[in-house]
Amino acid sequence: MEKKIYDIDLGTITLRTSPRVKHYSLKIHQGAFIANMPEGGNEKFVLDFINEKRSRLIRMLKKALPQRPPLSEATEMQTYTFRLHIFRTDREHVYMSLSGDILHIACPRDMDFGKDQVQQLLKDYLEKALRHEARRVLPLRLHTLAGQYGFTYSGVRIAHTRSRWGSCSAGGKISLSLSLMLLPAHLVDYVLLHELCHTVEMNHSERFWNLLNKVTSNKALALRKELRGHPML
């Protein structure tokens, strides 16, 4: 027996009950949590454990997700709206400029890209640019898709989430990760449509997947599988 529960932080959690299972267990498989219970097991016990260990489980999920390689002058990255160009210069400090469809990040010639603090600095610059672009284009694209397919929502915000591409509250407010800007356009649309479908079906029931299939030309599962191969910022 299997039941799926949607959690705003941890995503879809699959609860499985089997007579062959003797002990409770919780594991991550392909970026999603699976809880195994003995037959007649206590679902509340599992959910209470998940809530108690939520912070730890979020960290576990982040580690289980695909990771991006370190940033350097050899990095080739095409985002939703710009191409990243990291290069060395004679200037003493790092500076950034977004010119047309290219984000330039200039680094001192002696900068060591292998240092953790350098990686964090570059990620901070990249995050700033992605946030700016996400605020500029994602709300408009969400509005367009909602109008195209007849969805309504109460609001939208951009956040730097590290384990969820998007979420939708019970009140219909949609939160979108700025990491969406690292995806190709068809996967951006998939995530936006996924959250719009949650304004109608808050869980991941069969009705939800039928609705998402309807607005993605029956490609929902294939798109979900493709999305799992993309790391967040």
C-alpha positions in Angstrom: 0.0 0.0 0.0 1.3 3.4 -0.9 0.3 7.0 -0.1 1.9 10.3 -1.2 2.1 13.4 1.0 3.2 16.8 -0.2 5.5 18.7 2.1 6.4 22.4 1.3 10.0 21.9 2.5 10.7 18.2 1.6 8.6 17.8 -1.5 6.6 14.6 -2.1 7.0 12.0 0.6 5.9 8.5 -0.2 4.5 6.4 2.6 4.7 2.6 1.9 3.1 -0.1 4.0 4.1 -3.7 3.5 3.7 -7.0 5.5 7.4 -7.7 4.6 8.6 -4.6 6.4 9.3 -5.2 10.1 10.7 -1.8 11.1 10.1 1.9 10.3 12.6 3.5 7.9 13.1 6.7 6.0 15.4 7.1 3.0 16.0 9.3 0.0 15.6 7.8 -3.5 16.2 9.9 -6.6 15.8 13.2 -4.7 12.6 12.2 -2.8 11.8 10.7 0.6 10.3 7.3 1.0 9.0 6.1 4.4 8.5 2.4 4.9 6.1 1.1 7.6 5.1 -2.3 8.8 1.6 -3.4 8.0 -0.8 -1.6 10.3 1.9 1.0 11.1 1.2 4.4 12.6 1.3 7.1 10.0 1.2 9.8 12.7 4.4 8.4 14.2 6.2 8.8 10.9 4.9 12.4 10.3 5.8 13.4 13.9 9.3 12.1 13.3 9.6 14.0 10.0 8.5 17.2 11.7 10.9 16.7 14.6 13.9 16.1 12.3 12.8 18.6 9.6 16.0 20.7 9.6 18.2 17.7 9.4 16.1 16.1 6.6 16.3 19.4 4.6 20.1 19.2 4.9 20.0 15.6 3.8 17.8 16.4 0.8 20.1 19.2 -0.3 23.1 16.8 -0.2 21.2 14.2 -2.2 20.4 16.6 -4.9 22.7 17.1 -7.9 25.6 19.6 -7.2 27.0 22.1 -9.6 30.7 22.1 -10.4 32.9 24.9 -8.9 32.7 28.3 -10.7 35.8 29.4 -12.6 36.9 31.1 -15.8 36.3 27.8 -17.5 32.7 27.7 -16.5 30.2 27.6 -19.4 26.7 28.5 -18.2 23.6 29.5 -20.2 20.8 30.7 -18.0 17.2 31.6 -18.9 18.2 35.1 -19.9 21.9 35.4 -19.9 25.2 33.6 -20.5 27.8 33.7 -17.7 31.3 35.0 -18.5 33.9 34.8 -15.8 37.3 36.2 -16.7 40.5 37.5 -15.1 41.6 41.2 -15.1 44.2 43.5 -13.7 41.7 45.1 -11.3 42.2 44.3 -7.6 38.6 43.5 -6.8 35.8 41.4 -8.3 33.1 43.3 -10.2 30.0 42.3 -12.2 28.1 43.8 -15.1 25.1 42.5 -17.0 25.4 43.7 -20.5 22.7 42.6 -23.0 22.5 38.8 -22.6 25.9 38.3 -21.0 26.8 38.5 -17.3 30.4 39.5 -16.9 32.2 38.7 -13.6 35.8 40.0 -13.6 38.2 38.5 -11.1 41.8 39.5 -10.1 44.5 37.6 -12.0 45.8 35.9 -8.8 42.3 34.7 -7.6 42.3 31.1 -6.5 39.1 29.5 -7.7 39.7 26.5 -5.5 39.1 28.4 -2.2 35.7 28.1 -0.6 35.5 31.8 0.1 36.1 32.6 -3.5 33.4 30.1 -4.6 31.0 31.7 -2.1 31.8 35.2 -3.5 31.2 34.1 -7.0 27.9 32.4 -6.0 26.8 35.6 -4.3 27.4 37.6 -7.4 25.6 35.0 -9.5 22.7 34.9 -7.1 22.3 38.7 -7.2 22.0 38.6 -11.0 19.7 35.6 -11.0 17.4 37.2 -8.4 17.2 40.4 -10.5 16.3 38.5 -13.6 13.9 36.1 -11.8 11.9 39.1 -10.5 11.9 40.6 -14.0 10.7 37.7 -16.0 9.2 34.9 -13.8 6.1 36.7 -12.5 5.2 37.8 -16.1 5.6 34.2 -17.4 3.5 32.9 -14.6 0.8 35.4 -15.4 0.9 34.4 -19.1 0.6 30.7 -18.4 -2.2 31.2 -15.8 -4.2 33.2 -18.4 -3.5 30.6 -21.1 -4.8 27.7 -19.1 -7.4 29.3 -16.9 -5.6 29.3 -13.5 -5.8 31.9 -10.8 -3.4 32.6 -7.9 -3.2 35.1 -5.1 0.4 36.2 -5.4 3.9 35.3 -6.3 7.3 35.8 -4.7 10.9 35.0 -5.6 13.0 33.2 -3.0 16.4 31.5 -2.8 15.2 28.0 -1.8 17.8 25.2 -2.0 15.7 22.1 -2.2 12.4 23.2 -3.9 12.0 24.8 -7.3 8.6 26.2 -6.3 5.7 25.8 -3.9 2.1 26.9 -3.6 0.3 27.8 -0.3 -3.2 26.8 0.6 -4.2 30.4 -0.2 -2.9 30.2 -3.7 0.3 32.2 -3.2 3.1 30.8 -5.3 6.8 30.9 -4.3 9.4 30.4 -7.0 13.1 29.7 -6.6 15.5 32.0 -8.3 17.4 28.8 -9.3 14.6 28.4 -12.0 16.7 30.8 -14.0 19.3 28.1 -14.4 16.8 25.8 -16.3 15.9 25.7 -20.0 12.7 27.4 -20.9 10.5 24.3 -21.2 11.5 23.2 -17.6 10.8 26.7 -16.3 7.3 26.4 -17.8 6.9 22.9 -16.3 7.6 24.1 -12.8 5.3 27.1 -13.2 2.5 24.9 -14.4 3.2 22.4 -11.6 2.6 25.2 -9.0 -0.4 26.5 -10.9 -1.9 23.1 -10.8 -1.5 23.1 -7.0 -3.9 26.1 -6.9 -6.6 23.5 -7.9 -5.1 20.3 -6.4 -2.9 20.9 -3.3 -1.6 17.3 -3.1 0.0 15.0 -5.7 -3.0 12.9 -6.2 -4.0 11.2 -9.5 -6.2 14.2 -10.2 -3.2 16.5 -9.8 -1.1 14.5 -12.3 -4.0 14.3 -14.7 -4.4 18.0 -14.6 -0.6 18.6 -15.1 -0.6 16.1 -17.9 -3.4 18.0 -19.6 -1.4 21.3 -19.6 1.9 19.7 -20.6 0.7 17.6 -23.5 1.0 14.4 -21.4 4.7 15.0 -20.7 4.4 15.6 -16.9 6.3 12.5 -15.8 9.0 12.9 -18.5 9.5 16.5 -17.5 9.7 15.7 -13.8 12.4 13.1 -14.5 14.3 15.6 -16.7 14.1 18.2 -13.9 15.7 15.9 -11.4 18.9 16.0 -13.3 19.4 19.7 -12.8 21.1 21.1 -9.8 20.0 24.3 -8.0 22.3 27.2 -7.1 
